[in-house]
Structures are given as structure tokens and as C-alpha cells.
Amino acid sequence: MKKGTVKFFNDSKGFGFITEQETKAEHFVHISGLIDEVVEDDEVEFELTQGKKGLNAVNVRVI
């Protein structure tokens, strides 16, 4: 599992971005990839999967 911080999440649009702790890379997250509800600045654990436009965060849970 990777760790990171929620940079942005828009509930009404159902997506956001997570900044990975180790590499500082930003990953797209869709609401369907969430296990827990998230808000900006939450510390999270997640996995990465290949999406249409690059890597997407999935199985996102607050730690």
C-alpha cells in the first residue's frame, strides 16, 4: 500500500487527487475508488491501477 495526502476532492463531481508521500507524484482518484470518505488534507493509504489516462488511486482508505 502506498501512502499520501488528499490534495483535492470534489464530492459533487466525484473525483480528486492524492499526492503520494514517497514520490510526491499526483494521482487521480474517482469516487468509485474510495473505501472511506475523504476530504482535503486527509492522510490515506491506496493502491494504484492503470486507468485510461494514467495511474489511478483505488482502495483509498483514511489512516
PDBQT receptor file of N, H, CA, C and O in Angstrom, charges set to zero:
ATOM      1  N   MET A   1       0.837  -1.186   0.000  1.00  0.00    +0.000 N 
ATOM      2  CA  MET A   1       0.000   0.000   0.000  1.00  0.00    +0.000 C 
ATOM      3  C   MET A   1       0.880   1.247   0.000  1.00  0.00    +0.000 C 
ATOM      4  O   MET A   1       1.886   1.316   0.706  1.00  0.00    +0.000 OA
ATOM      5  N   LYS A   2       0.488   2.205  -0.787  1.00  0.00    +0.000 N 
ATOM      6  H   LYS A   2      -0.329   2.148  -1.361  1.00  0.00    +0.000 HD
ATOM      7  CA  LYS A   2       1.188   3.484  -0.817  1.00  0.00    +0.000 C 
ATOM      8  C   LYS A   2       0.487   4.431   0.148  1.00  0.00    +0.000 C 
ATOM      9  O   LYS A   2      -0.678   4.227   0.490  1.00  0.00    +0.000 OA
ATOM     10  N   LYS A   3       1.196   5.461   0.584  1.00  0.00    +0.000 N 
ATOM     11  H   LYS A   3       2.143   5.627   0.306  1.00  0.00    +0.000 HD
ATOM     12  CA  LYS A   3       0.617   6.456   1.472  1.00  0.00    +0.000 C 
ATOM     13  C   LYS A   3       0.684   7.821   0.811  1.00  0.00    +0.000 C 
ATOM     14  O   LYS A   3       1.569   8.094   0.000  1.00  0.00    +0.000 OA
ATOM     15  N   GLY A   4      -0.262   8.669   1.169  1.00  0.00    +0.000 N 
ATOM     16  H   GLY A   4      -0.981   8.448   1.828  1.00  0.00    +0.000 HD
ATOM     17  CA  GLY A   4      -0.280  10.000   0.599  1.00  0.00    +0.000 C 
ATOM     18  C   GLY A   4      -1.266  10.899   1.304  1.00  0.00    +0.000 C 
ATOM     19  O   GLY A   4      -1.853  10.537   2.323  1.00  0.00    +0.000 OA
ATOM     20  N   THR A   5      -1.439  12.098   0.729  1.00  0.00    +0.000 N 
ATOM     21  H   THR A   5      -0.962  12.392  -0.099  1.00  0.00    +0.000 HD
ATOM     22  CA  THR A   5      -2.323  13.111   1.276  1.00  0.00    +0.000 C 
ATOM     23  C   THR A   5      -3.315  13.546   0.200  1.00  0.00    +0.000 C 
ATOM     24  O   THR A   5      -2.940  13.759  -0.953  1.00  0.00    +0.000 OA
ATOM     25  N   VAL A   6      -4.580  13.677   0.587  1.00  0.00    +0.000 N 
ATOM     26  H   VAL A   6      -4.885  13.505   1.524  1.00  0.00    +0.000 HD
ATOM     27  CA  VAL A   6      -5.592  14.152  -0.354  1.00  0.00    +0.000 C 
ATOM     28  C   VAL A   6      -5.328  15.637  -0.620  1.00  0.00    +0.000 C 
ATOM     29  O   VAL A   6      -5.419  16.470   0.282  1.00  0.00    +0.000 OA
ATOM     30  N   LYS A   7      -5.001  15.945  -1.865  1.00  0.00    +0.000 N 
ATOM     31  H   LYS A   7      -4.927  15.268  -2.597  1.00  0.00    +0.000 HD
ATOM     32  CA  LYS A   7      -4.726  17.332  -2.249  1.00  0.00    +0.000 C 
ATOM     33  C   LYS A   7      -6.032  18.082  -2.495  1.00  0.00    +0.000 C 
ATOM     34  O   LYS A   7      -6.168  19.256  -2.151  1.00  0.00    +0.000 OA
ATOM     35  N   PHE A   8      -6.986  17.377  -3.097  1.00  0.00    +0.000 N 
ATOM     36  H   PHE A   8      -6.875  16.424  -3.377  1.00  0.00    +0.000 HD
ATOM     37  CA  PHE A   8      -8.242  17.988  -3.523  1.00  0.00    +0.000 C 
ATOM     38  C   PHE A   8      -9.249  16.869  -3.713  1.00  0.00    +0.000 C 
ATOM     39  O   PHE A   8      -8.897  15.810  -4.232  1.00  0.00    +0.000 OA
ATOM     40  N   PHE A   9     -10.492  17.078  -3.306  1.00  0.00    +0.000 N 
ATOM     41  H   PHE A   9     -10.778  17.938  -2.884  1.00  0.00    +0.000 HD
ATOM     42  CA  PHE A   9     -11.560  16.133  -3.642  1.00  0.00    +0.000 C 
ATOM     43  C   PHE A   9     -12.869  16.884  -3.738  1.00  0.00    +0.000 C 
ATOM     44  O   PHE A   9     -13.253  17.590  -2.805  1.00  0.00    +0.000 OA
ATOM     45  N   ASN A  10     -13.564  16.740  -4.864  1.00  0.00    +0.000 N 
ATOM     46  H   ASN A  10     -13.253  16.167  -5.622  1.00  0.00    +0.000 HD
ATOM     47  CA  ASN A  10     -14.829  17.406  -5.119  1.00  0.00    +0.000 C 
ATOM     48  C   ASN A  10     -15.946  16.364  -5.047  1.00  0.00    +0.000 C 
ATOM     49  O   ASN A  10     -16.109  15.559  -5.963  1.00  0.00    +0.000 OA
ATOM     50  N   ASP A  11     -16.719  16.382  -3.946  1.00  0.00    +0.000 N 
ATOM     51  H   ASP A  11     -16.586  17.036  -3.202  1.00  0.00    +0.000 HD
ATOM     52  CA  ASP A  11     -17.797  15.405  -3.766  1.00  0.00    +0.000 C 
ATOM     53  C   ASP A  11     -18.848  15.471  -4.872  1.00  0.00    +0.000 C 
ATOM     54  O   ASP A  11     -19.320  14.438  -5.346  1.00  0.00    +0.000 OA
ATOM     55  N   SER A  12     -19.211  16.679  -5.278  1.00  0.00    +0.000 N 
ATOM     56  H   SER A  12     -18.828  17.518  -4.893  1.00  0.00    +0.000 HD
ATOM     57  CA  SER A  12     -20.283  16.809  -6.273  1.00  0.00    +0.000 C 
ATOM     58  C   SER A  12     -19.865  16.289  -7.644  1.00  0.00    +0.000 C 
ATOM     59  O   SER A  12     -20.705  15.803  -8.402  1.00  0.00    +0.000 OA
ATOM     60  N   LYS A  13     -18.585  16.385  -7.972  1.00  0.00    +0.000 N 
ATOM     61  H   LYS A  13     -17.903  16.779  -7.357  1.00  0.00    +0.000 HD
ATOM     62  CA  LYS A  13     -18.101  15.873  -9.257  1.00  0.00    +0.000 C 
ATOM     63  C   LYS A  13     -17.558  14.449  -9.134  1.00  0.00    +0.000 C 
ATOM     64  O   LYS A  13     -17.430  13.746 -10.136  1.00  0.00    +0.000 OA
ATOM     65  N   GLY A  14     -17.237  14.020  -7.905  1.00  0.00    +0.000 N 
ATOM     66  H   GLY A  14     -17.341  14.591  -7.091  1.00  0.00    +0.000 HD
ATOM     67  CA  GLY A  14     -16.848  12.633  -7.675  1.00  0.00    +0.000 C 
ATOM     68  C   GLY A  14     -15.414  12.286  -8.014  1.00  0.00    +0.000 C 
ATOM     69  O   GLY A  14     -15.120  11.139  -8.350  1.00  0.00    +0.000 OA
ATOM     70  N   PHE A  15     -14.508  13.263  -7.931  1.00  0.00    +0.000 N 
ATOM     71  H   PHE A  15     -14.747  14.195  -7.657  1.00  0.00    +0.000 HD
ATOM     72  CA  PHE A  15     -13.111  12.950  -8.198  1.00  0.00    +0.000 C 
ATOM     73  C   PHE A  15     -12.193  13.909  -7.450  1.00  0.00    +0.000 C 
ATOM     74  O   PHE A  15     -12.634  14.923  -6.908  1.00  0.00    +0.000 OA
ATOM     75  N   GLY A  16     -10.907  13.567  -7.434  1.00  0.00    +0.000 N 
ATOM     76  H   GLY A  16     -10.549  12.744  -7.874  1.00  0.00    +0.000 HD
ATOM     77  CA  GLY A  16      -9.912  14.420  -6.814  1.00  0.00    +0.000 C 
ATOM     78  C   GLY A  16      -8.514  13.909  -7.103  1.00  0.00    +0.000 C 
ATOM     79  O   GLY A  16      -8.303  13.121  -8.025  1.00  0.00    +0.000 OA
ATOM     80  N   PHE A  17      -7.553  14.370  -6.296  1.00  0.00    +0.000 N 
ATOM     81  H   PHE A  17      -7.724  15.010  -5.547  1.00  0.00    +0.000 HD
ATOM     82  CA  PHE A  17      -6.160  13.992  -6.491  1.00  0.00    +0.000 C 
ATOM     83  C   PHE A  17      -5.495  13.715  -5.151  1.00  0.00    +0.000 C 
ATOM     84  O   PHE A  17      -5.785  14.363  -4.146  1.00  0.00    +0.000 OA
ATOM     85  N   ILE A  18      -4.604  12.746  -5.161  1.00  0.00    +0.000 N 
ATOM     86  H   ILE A  18      -4.368  12.219  -5.977  1.00  0.00    +0.000 HD
ATOM     87  CA  ILE A  18      -3.820  12.378  -3.984  1.00  0.00    +0.000 C 
ATOM     88  C   ILE A  18      -2.346  12.587  -4.319  1.00  0.00    +0.000 C 
ATOM     89  O   ILE A  18      -1.886  12.177  -5.385  1.00  0.00    +0.000 OA
ATOM     90  N   THR A  19      -1.606  13.224  -3.413  1.00  0.00    +0.000 N 
ATOM     91  H   THR A  19      -1.979  13.557  -2.547  1.00  0.00    +0.000 HD
ATOM     92  CA  THR A  19      -0.168  13.388  -3.571  1.00  0.00    +0.000 C 
ATOM     93  C   THR A  19       0.516  12.248  -2.826  1.00  0.00    +0.000 C 
ATOM     94  O   THR A  19       0.373  12.112  -1.612  1.00  0.00    +0.000 OA
ATOM     95  N   GLU A  20       1.264  11.428  -3.572  1.00  0.00    +0.000 N 
ATOM     96  H   GLU A  20       1.381  11.539  -4.559  1.00  0.00    +0.000 HD
ATOM     97  CA  GLU A  20       1.959  10.284  -2.971  1.00  0.00    +0.000 C 
ATOM     98  C   GLU A  20       3.085  10.774  -2.061  1.00  0.00    +0.000 C 
ATOM     99  O   GLU A  20       3.857  11.658  -2.431  1.00  0.00    +0.000 OA
ATOM    100  N   GLN A  21       3.165  10.192  -0.876  1.00  0.00    +0.000 N 
ATOM    101  H   GLN A  21       2.538   9.474  -0.575  1.00  0.00    +0.000 HD
ATOM    102  CA  GLN A  21       4.133  10.619   0.132  1.00  0.00    +0.000 C 
ATOM    103  C   GLN A  21       5.578  10.416  -0.342  1.00  0.00    +0.000 C 
ATOM    104  O   GLN A  21       6.408  11.314  -0.203  1.00  0.00    +0.000 OA
ATOM    105  N   GLU A  22       5.872   9.257  -0.892  1.00  0.00    +0.000 N 
ATOM    106  H   GLU A  22       5.198   8.528  -1.005  1.00  0.00    +0.000 HD
ATOM    107  CA  GLU A  22       7.249   8.899  -1.232  1.00  0.00    +0.000 C 
ATOM    108  C   GLU A  22       7.787   9.656  -2.448  1.00  0.00    +0.000 C 
ATOM    109  O   GLU A  22       8.901  10.178  -2.413  1.00  0.00    +0.000 OA
ATOM    110  N   THR A  23       6.996   9.715  -3.520  1.00  0.00    +0.000 N 
ATOM    111  H   THR A  23       6.091   9.291  -3.548  1.00  0.00    +0.000 HD
ATOM    112  CA  THR A  23       7.487  10.288  -4.781  1.00  0.00    +0.000 C 
ATOM    113  C   THR A  23       6.969  11.697  -5.057  1.00  0.00    +0.000 C 
ATOM    114  O   THR A  23       7.462  12.376  -5.958  1.00  0.00    +0.000 OA
ATOM    115  N   LYS A  24       5.979  12.137  -4.285  1.00  0.00    +0.000 N 
ATOM    116  H   LYS A  24       5.579  11.586  -3.553  1.00  0.00    +0.000 HD
ATOM    117  CA  LYS A  24       5.317  13.440  -4.491  1.00  0.00    +0.000 C 
ATOM    118  C   LYS A  24       4.526  13.492  -5.795  1.00  0.00    +0.000 C 
ATOM    119  O   LYS A  24       4.102  14.566  -6.221  1.00  0.00    +0.000 OA
ATOM    120  N   ALA A  25       4.325  12.328  -6.435  1.00  0.00    +0.000 N 
ATOM    121  H   ALA A  25       4.670  11.456  -6.089  1.00  0.00    +0.000 HD
ATOM    122  CA  ALA A  25       3.518  12.258  -7.659  1.00  0.00    +0.000 C 
ATOM    123  C   ALA A  25       2.049  12.451  -7.299  1.00  0.00    +0.000 C 
ATOM    124  O   ALA A  25       1.611  12.069  -6.214  1.00  0.00    +0.000 OA
ATOM    125  N   GLU A  26       1.295  13.046  -8.217  1.00  0.00    +0.000 N 
ATOM    126  H   GLU A  26       1.651  13.357  -9.098  1.00  0.00    +0.000 HD
ATOM    127  CA  GLU A  26      -0.135  13.241  -8.003  1.00  0.00    +0.000 C 
ATOM    128  C   GLU A  26      -0.899  12.179  -8.793  1.00  0.00    +0.000 C 
ATOM    129  O   GLU A  26      -0.615  11.927  -9.964  1.00  0.00    +0.000 OA
ATOM    130  N   HIS A  27      -1.879  11.564  -8.120  1.00  0.00    +0.000 N 
ATOM    131  H   HIS A  27      -2.110  11.769  -7.169  1.00  0.00    +0.000 HD
ATOM    132  CA  HIS A  27      -2.667  10.506  -8.735  1.00  0.00    +0.000 C 
ATOM    133  C   HIS A  27      -4.143  10.862  -8.687  1.00  0.00    +0.000 C 
ATOM    134  O   HIS A  27      -4.653  11.325  -7.667  1.00  0.00    +0.000 OA
ATOM    135  N   PHE A  28      -4.817  10.639  -9.801  1.00  0.00    +0.000 N 
ATOM    136  H   PHE A  28      -4.402  10.262 -10.630  1.00  0.00    +0.000 HD
ATOM    137  CA  PHE A  28      -6.252  10.849  -9.908  1.00  0.00    +0.000 C 
ATOM    138  C   PHE A  28      -6.973   9.813  -9.050  1.00  0.00    +0.000 C 
ATOM    139  O   PHE A  28      -6.557   8.656  -8.990  1.00  0.00    +0.000 OA
ATOM    140  N   VAL A  29      -8.047  10.223  -8.389  1.00  0.00    +0.000 N 
ATOM    141  H   VAL A  29      -8.385  11.163  -8.438  1.00  0.00    +0.000 HD
ATOM    142  CA  VAL A  29      -8.897   9.280  -7.650  1.00  0.00    +0.000 C 
ATOM    143  C   VAL A  29     -10.358   9.590  -7.978  1.00  0.00    +0.000 C 
ATOM    144  O   VAL A  29     -10.808  10.730  -7.874  1.00  0.00    +0.000 OA
ATOM    145  N   HIS A  30     -11.086   8.538  -8.377  1.00  0.00    +0.000 N 
ATOM    146  H   HIS A  30     -10.720   7.611  -8.462  1.00  0.00    +0.000 HD
ATOM    147  CA  HIS A  30     -12.520   8.652  -8.649  1.00  0.00    +0.000 C 
ATOM    148  C   HIS A  30     -13.263   8.171  -7.416  1.00  0.00    +0.000 C 
ATOM    149  O   HIS A  30     -12.751   7.339  -6.668  1.00  0.00    +0.000 OA
ATOM    150  N   ILE A  31     -14.452   8.681  -7.201  1.00  0.00    +0.000 N 
ATOM    151  H   ILE A  31     -14.868   9.357  -7.809  1.00  0.00    +0.000 HD
ATOM    152  CA  ILE A  31     -15.237   8.312  -6.024  1.00  0.00    +0.000 C 
ATOM    153  C   ILE A  31     -15.430   6.796  -5.922  1.00  0.00    +0.000 C 
ATOM    154  O   ILE A  31     -15.573   6.267  -4.820  1.00  0.00    +0.000 OA
ATOM    155  N   SER A  32     -15.436   6.100  -7.046  1.00  0.00    +0.000 N 
ATOM    156  H   SER A  32     -15.320   6.529  -7.941  1.00  0.00    +0.000 HD
ATOM    157  CA  SER A  32     -15.604   4.639  -7.033  1.00  0.00    +0.000 C 
ATOM    158  C   SER A  32     -14.378   3.930  -6.458  1.00  0.00    +0.000 C 
ATOM    159  O   SER A  32     -14.451   2.751  -6.109  1.00  0.00    +0.000 OA
ATOM    160  N   GLY A  33     -13.246   4.643  -6.356  1.00  0.00    +0.000 N 
ATOM    161  H   GLY A  33     -13.186   5.600  -6.638  1.00  0.00    +0.000 HD
ATOM    162  CA  GLY A  33     -12.027   4.058  -5.806  1.00  0.00    +0.000 C 
ATOM    163  C   GLY A  33     -11.871   4.275  -4.308  1.00  0.00    +0.000 C 
ATOM    164  O   GLY A  33     -10.857   3.891  -3.724  1.00  0.00    +0.000 OA
ATOM    165  N   LEU A  34     -12.879   4.893  -3.681  1.00  0.00    +0.000 N 
ATOM    166  H   LEU A  34     -13.702   5.205  -4.156  1.00  0.00    +0.000 HD
ATOM    167  CA  LEU A  34     -12.799   5.186  -2.253  1.00  0.00    +0.000 C 
ATOM    168  C   LEU A  34     -13.414   4.072  -1.419  1.00  0.00    +0.000 C 
ATOM    169  O   LEU A  34     -14.471   3.538  -1.758  1.00  0.00    +0.000 OA
ATOM    170  N   ILE A  35     -12.739   3.727  -0.323  1.00  0.00    +0.000 N 
ATOM    171  H   ILE A  35     -11.881   4.161  -0.048  1.00  0.00    +0.000 HD
ATOM    172  CA  ILE A  35     -13.325   2.854   0.692  1.00  0.00    +0.000 C 
ATOM    173  C   ILE A  35     -13.947   3.731   1.776  1.00  0.00    +0.000 C 
ATOM    174  O   ILE A  35     -15.060   3.468   2.232  1.00  0.00    +0.000 OA
ATOM    175  N   ASP A  36     -13.218   4.780   2.188  1.00  0.00    +0.000 N 
ATOM    176  H   ASP A  36     -12.314   4.993   1.818  1.00  0.00    +0.000 HD
ATOM    177  CA  ASP A  36     -13.696   5.752   3.171  1.00  0.00    +0.000 C 
ATOM    178  C   ASP A  36     -13.945   7.081   2.469  1.00  0.00    +0.000 C 
ATOM    179  O   ASP A  36     -13.345   7.362   1.432  1.00  0.00    +0.000 OA
ATOM    180  N   GLU A  37     -14.833   7.901   3.036  1.00  0.00    +0.000 N 
ATOM    181  H   GLU A  37     -15.321   7.674   3.878  1.00  0.00    +0.000 HD
ATOM    182  CA  GLU A  37     -14.998   9.263   2.528  1.00  0.00    +0.000 C 
ATOM    183  C   GLU A  37     -13.737  10.046   2.862  1.00  0.00    +0.000 C 
ATOM    184  O   GLU A  37     -13.149   9.862   3.927  1.00  0.00    +0.000 OA
ATOM    185  N   VAL A  38     -13.323  10.920   1.947  1.00  0.00    +0.000 N 
ATOM    186  H   VAL A  38     -13.801  11.069   1.081  1.00  0.00    +0.000 HD
ATOM    187  CA  VAL A  38     -12.110  11.703   2.158  1.00  0.00    +0.000 C 
ATOM    188  C   VAL A  38     -12.396  13.190   1.996  1.00  0.00    +0.000 C 
ATOM    189  O   VAL A  38     -13.335  13.593   1.308  1.00  0.00    +0.000 OA
ATOM    190  N   VAL A  39     -11.562  13.992   2.646  1.00  0.00    +0.000 N 
ATOM    191  H   VAL A  39     -10.800  13.665   3.204  1.00  0.00    +0.000 HD
ATOM    192  CA  VAL A  39     -11.587  15.438   2.488  1.00  0.00    +0.000 C 
ATOM    193  C   VAL A  39     -10.147  15.906   2.326  1.00  0.00    +0.000 C 
ATOM    194  O   VAL A  39      -9.205  15.164   2.605  1.00  0.00    +0.000 OA
ATOM    195  N   GLU A  40      -9.992  17.123   1.880  1.00  0.00    +0.000 N 
ATOM    196  H   GLU A  40     -10.758  17.725   1.653  1.00  0.00    +0.000 HD
ATOM    197  CA  GLU A  40      -8.670  17.708   1.665  1.00  0.00    +0.000 C 
ATOM    198  C   GLU A  40      -7.804  17.563   2.921  1.00  0.00    +0.000 C 
ATOM    199  O   GLU A  40      -8.276  17.768   4.039  1.00  0.00    +0.000 OA
ATOM    200  N   ASP A  41      -6.547  17.211   2.722  1.00  0.00    +0.000 N 
ATOM    201  H   ASP A  41      -6.164  17.044   1.813  1.00  0.00    +0.000 HD
ATOM    202  CA  ASP A  41      -5.521  17.049   3.755  1.00  0.00    +0.000 C 
ATOM    203  C   ASP A  41      -5.616  15.751   4.546  1.00  0.00    +0.000 C 
ATOM    204  O   ASP A  41      -4.824  15.554   5.467  1.00  0.00    +0.000 OA
ATOM    205  N   ASP A  42      -6.560  14.849   4.225  1.00  0.00    +0.000 N 
ATOM    206  H   ASP A  42      -7.204  15.009   3.477  1.00  0.00    +0.000 HD
ATOM    207  CA  ASP A  42      -6.596  13.540   4.882  1.00  0.00    +0.000 C 
ATOM    208  C   ASP A  42      -5.359  12.741   4.495  1.00  0.00    +0.000 C 
ATOM    209  O   ASP A  42      -4.922  12.780   3.345  1.00  0.00    +0.000 OA
ATOM    210  N   GLU A  43      -4.797  12.016   5.459  1.00  0.00    +0.000 N 
ATOM    211  H   GLU A  43      -5.152  11.985   6.393  1.00  0.00    +0.000 HD
ATOM    212  CA  GLU A  43      -3.717  11.062   5.189  1.00  0.00    +0.000 C 
ATOM    213  C   GLU A  43      -4.388   9.749   4.795  1.00  0.00    +0.000 C 
ATOM    214  O   GLU A  43      -5.286   9.274   5.490  1.00  0.00    +0.000 OA
ATOM    215  N   VAL A  44      -3.951   9.163   3.681  1.00  0.00    +0.000 N 
ATOM    216  H   VAL A  44      -3.221   9.548   3.117  1.00  0.00    +0.000 HD
ATOM    217  CA  VAL A  44      -4.612   7.964   3.162  1.00  0.00    +0.000 C 
ATOM    218  C   VAL A  44      -3.605   6.894   2.740  1.00  0.00    +0.000 C 
ATOM    219  O   VAL A  44      -2.432   7.174   2.496  1.00  0.00    +0.000 OA
ATOM    220  N   GLU A  45      -4.108   5.654   2.664  1.00  0.00    +0.000 N 
ATOM    221  H   GLU A  45      -5.062   5.426   2.862  1.00  0.00    +0.000 HD
ATOM    222  CA  GLU A  45      -3.394   4.536   2.053  1.00  0.00    +0.000 C 
ATOM    223  C   GLU A  45      -4.158   4.193   0.782  1.00  0.00    +0.000 C 
ATOM    224  O   GLU A  45      -5.380   4.332   0.732  1.00  0.00    +0.000 OA
ATOM    225  N   PHE A  46      -3.441   3.745  -0.248  1.00  0.00    +0.000 N 
ATOM    226  H   PHE A  46      -2.448   3.632  -0.207  1.00  0.00    +0.000 HD
ATOM    227  CA  PHE A  46      -4.104   3.432  -1.511  1.00  0.00    +0.000 C 
ATOM    228  C   PHE A  46      -3.238   2.506  -2.350  1.00  0.00    +0.000 C 
ATOM    229  O   PHE A  46      -2.057   2.304  -2.071  1.00  0.00    +0.000 OA
ATOM    230  N   GLU A  47      -3.853   1.954  -3.378  1.00  0.00    +0.000 N 
ATOM    231  H   GLU A  47      -4.813   2.118  -3.605  1.00  0.00    +0.000 HD
ATOM    232  CA  GLU A  47      -3.160   1.163  -4.389  1.00  0.00    +0.000 C 
ATOM    233  C   GLU A  47      -3.297   1.902  -5.710  1.00  0.00    +0.000 C 
ATOM    234  O   GLU A  47      -4.162   2.766  -5.858  1.00  0.00    +0.000 OA
ATOM    235  N   LEU A  48      -2.449   1.564  -6.661  1.00  0.00    +0.000 N 
ATOM    236  H   LEU A  48      -1.746   0.862  -6.540  1.00  0.00    +0.000 HD
ATOM    237  CA  LEU A  48      -2.516   2.190  -7.988  1.00  0.00    +0.000 C 
ATOM    238  C   LEU A  48      -2.925   1.167  -9.031  1.00  0.00    +0.000 C 
ATOM    239  O   LEU A  48      -2.522   0.005  -8.980  1.00  0.00    +0.000 OA
ATOM    240  N   THR A  49      -3.726   1.617  -9.970  1.00  0.00    +0.000 N 
ATOM    241  H   THR A  49      -4.053   2.561 -10.012  1.00  0.00    +0.000 HD
ATOM    242  CA  THR A  49      -4.121   0.787 -11.094  1.00  0.00    +0.000 C 
ATOM    243  C   THR A  49      -4.073   1.637 -12.357  1.00  0.00    +0.000 C 
ATOM    244  O   THR A  49      -4.247   2.854 -12.297  1.00  0.00    +0.000 OA
ATOM    245  N   GLN A  50      -3.839   1.004 -13.489  1.00  0.00    +0.000 N 
ATOM    246  H   GLN A  50      -3.698   0.015 -13.538  1.00  0.00    +0.000 HD
ATOM    247  CA  GLN A  50      -3.756   1.728 -14.755  1.00  0.00    +0.000 C 
ATOM    248  C   GLN A  50      -5.148   2.142 -15.208  1.00  0.00    +0.000 C 
ATOM    249  O   GLN A  50      -6.036   1.301 -15.344  1.00  0.00    +0.000 OA
ATOM    250  N   GLY A  51      -5.338   3.434 -15.441  1.00  0.00    +0.000 N 
ATOM    251  H   GLY A  51      -4.616   4.117 -15.331  1.00  0.00    +0.000 HD
ATOM    252  CA  GLY A  51      -6.606   3.957 -15.942  1.00  0.00    +0.000 C 
ATOM    253  C   GLY A  51      -6.464   4.392 -17.380  1.00  0.00    +0.000 C 
ATOM    254  O   GLY A  51      -5.428   4.155 -18.001  1.00  0.00    +0.000 OA
ATOM    255  N   LYS A  52      -7.495   5.030 -17.923  1.00  0.00    +0.000 N 
ATOM    256  H   LYS A  52      -8.337   5.222 -17.419  1.00  0.00    +0.000 HD
ATOM    257  CA  LYS A  52      -7.483   5.485 -19.317  1.00  0.00    +0.000 C 
ATOM    258  C   LYS A  52      -6.396   6.519 -19.581  1.00  0.00    +0.000 C 
ATOM    259  O   LYS A  52      -5.818   6.549 -20.667  1.00  0.00    +0.000 OA
ATOM    260  N   LYS A  53      -6.112   7.375 -18.584  1.00  0.00    +0.000 N 
ATOM    261  H   LYS A  53      -6.581   7.351 -17.701  1.00  0.00    +0.000 HD
ATOM    262  CA  LYS A  53      -5.154   8.468 -18.789  1.00  0.00    +0.000 C 
ATOM    263  C   LYS A  53      -3.962   8.380 -17.848  1.00  0.00    +0.000 C 
ATOM    264  O   LYS A  53      -3.302   9.390 -17.601  1.00  0.00    +0.000 OA
ATOM    265  N   GLY A  54      -3.674   7.209 -17.323  1.00  0.00    +0.000 N 
ATOM    266  H   GLY A  54      -4.210   6.389 -17.524  1.00  0.00    +0.000 HD
ATOM    267  CA  GLY A  54      -2.543   7.063 -16.407  1.00  0.00    +0.000 C 
ATOM    268  C   GLY A  54      -2.933   6.295 -15.165  1.00  0.00    +0.000 C 
ATOM    269  O   GLY A  54      -3.963   5.622 -15.135  1.00  0.00    +0.000 OA
ATOM    270  N   LEU A  55      -2.107   6.396 -14.140  1.00  0.00    +0.000 N 
ATOM    271  H   LEU A  55      -1.270   6.943 -14.163  1.00  0.00    +0.000 HD
ATOM    272  CA  LEU A  55      -2.349   5.661 -12.909  1.00  0.00    +0.000 C 
ATOM    273  C   LEU A  55      -3.446   6.320 -12.075  1.00  0.00    +0.000 C 
ATOM    274  O   LEU A  55      -3.482   7.541 -11.925  1.00  0.00    +0.000 OA
ATOM    275  N   ASN A  56      -4.332   5.493 -11.540  1.00  0.00    +0.000 N 
ATOM    276  H   ASN A  56      -4.303   4.501 -11.662  1.00  0.00    +0.000 HD
ATOM    277  CA  ASN A  56      -5.418   5.957 -10.685  1.00  0.00    +0.000 C 
ATOM    278  C   ASN A  56      -5.273   5.334  -9.305  1.00  0.00    +0.000 C 
ATOM    279  O   ASN A  56      -4.866   4.180  -9.179  1.00  0.00    +0.000 OA
ATOM    280  N   ALA A  57      -5.607   6.101  -8.271  1.00  0.00    +0.000 N 
ATOM    281  H   ALA A  57      -5.938   7.039  -8.374  1.00  0.00    +0.000 HD
ATOM    282  CA  ALA A  57      -5.631   5.583  -6.912  1.00  0.00    +0.000 C 
ATOM    283  C   ALA A  57      -6.937   4.814  -6.694  1.00  0.00    +0.000 C 
ATOM    284  O   ALA A  57      -8.014   5.291  -7.050  1.00  0.00    +0.000 OA
ATOM    285  N   VAL A  58      -6.828   3.621  -6.105  1.00  0.00    +0.000 N 
ATOM    286  H   VAL A  58      -5.952   3.234  -5.815  1.00  0.00    +0.000 HD
ATOM    287  CA  VAL A  58      -8.008   2.804  -5.786  1.00  0.00    +0.000 C 
ATOM    288  C   VAL A  58      -7.844   2.251  -4.374  1.00  0.00    +0.000 C 
ATOM    289  O   VAL A  58      -6.764   2.332  -3.788  1.00  0.00    +0.000 OA
ATOM    290  N   ASN A  59      -8.907   1.697  -3.842  1.00  0.00    +0.000 N 
ATOM    291  H   ASN A  59      -9.784   1.631  -4.318  1.00  0.00    +0.000 HD
ATOM    292  CA  ASN A  59      -8.907   1.148  -2.479  1.00  0.00    +0.000 C 
ATOM    293  C   ASN A  59      -8.365   2.163  -1.485  1.00  0.00    +0.000 C 
ATOM    294  O   ASN A  59      -7.541   1.840  -0.630  1.00  0.00    +0.000 OA
ATOM    295  N   VAL A  60      -8.843   3.395  -1.614  1.00  0.00    +0.000 N 
ATOM    296  H   VAL A  60      -9.512   3.658  -2.309  1.00  0.00    +0.000 HD
ATOM    297  CA  VAL A  60      -8.354   4.513  -0.796  1.00  0.00    +0.000 C 
ATOM    298  C   VAL A  60      -9.056   4.486   0.557  1.00  0.00    +0.000 C 
ATOM    299  O   VAL A  60     -10.284   4.496   0.640  1.00  0.00    +0.000 OA
ATOM    300  N   ARG A  61      -8.239   4.450   1.627  1.00  0.00    +0.000 N 
ATOM    301  H   ARG A  61      -7.241   4.442   1.560  1.00  0.00    +0.000 HD
ATOM    302  CA  ARG A  61      -8.793   4.486   2.978  1.00  0.00    +0.000 C 
ATOM    303  C   ARG A  61      -8.015   5.471   3.837  1.00  0.00    +0.000 C 
ATOM    304  O   ARG A  61      -6.802   5.619   3.686  1.00  0.00    +0.000 OA
ATOM    305  N   VAL A  62      -8.721   6.138   4.735  1.00  0.00    +0.000 N 
ATOM    306  H   VAL A  62      -9.706   6.017   4.858  1.00  0.00    +0.000 HD
ATOM    307  CA  VAL A  62      -8.111   7.102   5.646  1.00  0.00    +0.000 C 
ATOM    308  C   VAL A  62      -7.302   6.355   6.700  1.00  0.00    +0.000 C 
ATOM    309  O   VAL A  62      -7.747   5.335   7.226  1.00  0.00    +0.000 OA
ATOM    310  N   ILE A  63      -6.094   6.874   7.009  1.00  0.00    +0.000 N 
ATOM    311  H   ILE A  63      -5.732   7.702   6.581  1.00  0.00    +0.000 HD
ATOM    312  CA  ILE A  63      -5.275   6.254   8.064  1.00  0.00    +0.000 C 
ATOM    313  C   ILE A  63      -5.123   7.182   9.256  1.00  0.00    +0.000 C 
ATOM    314  O   ILE A  63      -4.467   6.827  10.236  1.00  0.00    +0.000 OA
TER     315      ILE A  63
